[in-house]
Amino acid sequence: MHEEVKIRPFWYTDMWVFPKLITIITTLDEKGRVNAAPYSHIMQYDVMAKTPRMMVGFRQDSHTFQNIQATGEFVINCPSADYLDDMMETARFWPEGVNELEHTRFTTVPSKYVKPPTIAECPQVMECDVDQIEILHKSSGIVIANIKAILMKEGLKDMPRKERLPEMNLPIGLGDESRRLYYHTYGGEVSEHELMEPPQGLAGGKIEFTMQWDNDAQKQMMRIPVGVREMVVKNTEEFVRNKGADMVTGALFKELAEEYGITDDLLERFEG
Ligand SMILES: Cc1cc2nc3c(=O)[nH]c(=O)nc-3n(C[C@H](O)[C@H](O)[C@H](O)COP(=O)(O)O)c2cc1C
């Protein structure tokens, strides 16, 4: 039996667990002073586009949100679990103009494309600039941001994910209680689960071509996972039409796939 819980602003999220990635967002104010604070209301946005974006939700009167509105730039730094106490230090309601990082073990280095600094100790970092801001009435400020750069600590980029995850040891927030005690989880086991194709999945799938596909292109299409095949067919045909061609060739298919980062290496992962 389930028991219904009252839906309240802010608080209900703590009852219904949303695992949230712990990040520290660095910004500059209009005077160029560094500000840092934890934010975990953060998600990928528009992921299937060629240039995926990010979504971050802020209390509208936070220094971070005000700085982003004023300067249009920020850096998302993900600390490892070893720095959870330092991260909590940056969450305090310090007065405007205080660089919270000075109260922690964190050090900064210049970012690559934006002015706010990068936290040197963070294994993964993302530099962003604002695409759009939505001020929700009596609620949060939502920032949709372009990803200017993704940076990984040296050695992580080419590490298989199975090893990279424990190496980064990123904490996940599991909510809080009374806005004072925060719960996080990290480390532990990394388990692997294979996504299986349905029987005959690779051979079947619902595909409707609206133009001719040469053999090579059809063969390549069969390597695309069934779940996204319909969308890939549509996008490919649109791409080919925009190029002024009337047949999908293997070469054109490959050109589009590469633009989307669909490489041989990636496709091999879906094959049995
Ligand atoms: C783990 C953690 C996650 C947080 N996530 C958010 C968030 O997603 N949005 C938000 O508005 N505040 C969030 N906060 C609260 C802000 O970090 C806090 O209000 C901070 O003082 C704001 O600092 P600022 O005014 O310098 O931006 C979070 C705090 C913690 C400890």
The ligand as a Gaussian input file, in Angstrom:
#p B3LYP/6-31G(d) Opt

LIG

0 1
 C       24.174000      20.047000      -2.598000
 C       23.514000      21.357000      -2.831000
 C       22.811000      21.561000      -4.013000
 C       22.182000      22.784000      -4.258000
 N       21.496000      22.940000      -5.430000
 C       20.852000      24.102000      -5.661000
 C       20.134000      24.294000      -6.873000
 O       20.113000      23.425000      -7.762000
 N       19.476000      25.467000      -7.044000
 C       19.528000      26.463000      -6.102000
 O       18.930000      27.518000      -6.316000
 N       20.210000      26.312000      -4.962000
 C       20.874000      25.170000      -4.721000
 N       21.579000      25.016000      -3.559000
 C       21.636000      26.145000      -2.602000
 C       22.698000      27.181000      -2.981000
 O       23.948000      26.580000      -3.190000
 C       22.830000      28.190000      -1.823000
 O       21.626000      28.907000      -1.722000
 C       23.997000      29.135000      -1.991000
 O       24.186000      29.903000      -0.805000
 C       23.812000      30.107000      -3.144000
 O       24.985000      30.855000      -3.272000
 P       25.106000      32.115000      -4.222000
 O       24.126000      33.158000      -3.702000
 O       26.540000      32.536000      -4.051000
 O       24.781000      31.684000      -5.601000
 C       22.229000      23.816000      -3.290000
 C       22.955000      23.617000      -2.118000
 C       23.580000      22.390000      -1.876000
 C       24.349000      22.192000      -0.603000

